[in-house]
Amino acid sequence: MSLGRFGLAIPALALAGHFARQGRRPLTLGTLPTDTPAFGVLVGATALIVGRLSYFPALTLGPILNHLMMNE
């Protein structure tokens, strides 16, 4: 159990340390700044869309099943 826990934690911490040591990159046309309201709206809208899509199959199967049960 310890091997499974530390086997995943150690590479994750090493990767986080590697990213923390990197310096800042210069801004270019392809850079998306993460400290703007536009980025917050983009992340929020993405979370909302993914969350709604996860419930979409359950919401659509109810009326379809009801229709199939009425035809029997």
C-alpha positions as semicolon CSV with decimal commas, in nm:
position;residue;x (nm);y (nm);z (nm)
1;M;0,000;0,000;0,000
2;S;0,289;0,235;0,074
3;L;0,442;0,164;-0,263
4;G;0,119;0,256;-0,438
5;R;0,085;0,578;-0,240
6;F;0,444;0,699;-0,259
7;G;0,494;0,558;-0,609
8;L;0,248;0,817;-0,739
9;A;0,328;1,100;-0,498
10;I;0,702;1,115;-0,562
11;P;0,681;1,163;-0,942
12;A;0,400;1,417;-0,898
13;L;0,609;1,620;-0,652
14;A;0,914;1,595;-0,878
15;L;0,710;1,726;-1,171
16;A;0,570;2,009;-0,958
17;G;0,923;2,102;-0,848
18;H;1,039;2,105;-1,208
19;F;0,757;2,339;-1,308
20;A;0,823;2,563;-1,005
21;R;1,191;2,604;-1,104
22;Q;1,104;2,720;-1,455
23;G;1,124;3,090;-1,518
24;R;0,853;3,307;-1,666
25;R;0,816;3,295;-2,039
26;P;0,780;3,612;-2,246
27;L;0,430;3,696;-2,365
28;T;0,353;3,616;-2,728
29;L;0,042;3,620;-2,945
30;G;-0,032;3,259;-2,849
31;T;-0,014;3,321;-2,473
32;L;-0,335;3,301;-2,271
33;P;-0,293;3,509;-1,954
34;T;-0,443;3,340;-1,649
35;D;-0,490;3,653;-1,439
36;T;-0,771;3,810;-1,641
37;P;-1,150;3,790;-1,608
38;A;-1,167;3,638;-1,958
39;F;-0,973;3,335;-1,836
40;G;-1,205;3,297;-1,537
41;V;-1,511;3,311;-1,763
42;L;-1,353;3,055;-1,997
43;V;-1,277;2,812;-1,714
44;G;-1,620;2,863;-1,557
45;A;-1,802;2,811;-1,887
46;T;-1,601;2,497;-1,957
47;A;-1,684;2,356;-1,612
48;L;-2,050;2,439;-1,663
49;I;-2,066;2,275;-2,005
50;V;-1,885;1,961;-1,891
51;G;-2,105;1,939;-1,582
52;R;-2,423;1,971;-1,784
53;L;-2,307;1,720;-2,042
54;S;-2,247;1,464;-1,767
55;Y;-2,616;1,483;-1,667
56;F;-2,752;1,501;-2,022
57;P;-2,780;1,122;-2,082
58;A;-2,978;1,069;-1,759
59;L;-3,213;1,357;-1,839
60;T;-3,284;1,232;-2,190
61;L;-3,326;0,863;-2,106
62;G;-3,622;0,930;-1,874
63;P;-3,861;1,065;-2,141
64;I;-3,742;0,807;-2,394
65;L;-3,809;0,522;-2,151
66;N;-4,146;0,671;-2,062
67;H;-4,242;0,686;-2,430
68;L;-4,134;0,325;-2,486
69;M;-4,333;0,210;-2,181
70;M;-4,648;0,385;-2,310
71;N;-4,635;0,200;-2,640
72;E;-4,642;-0,147;-2,483
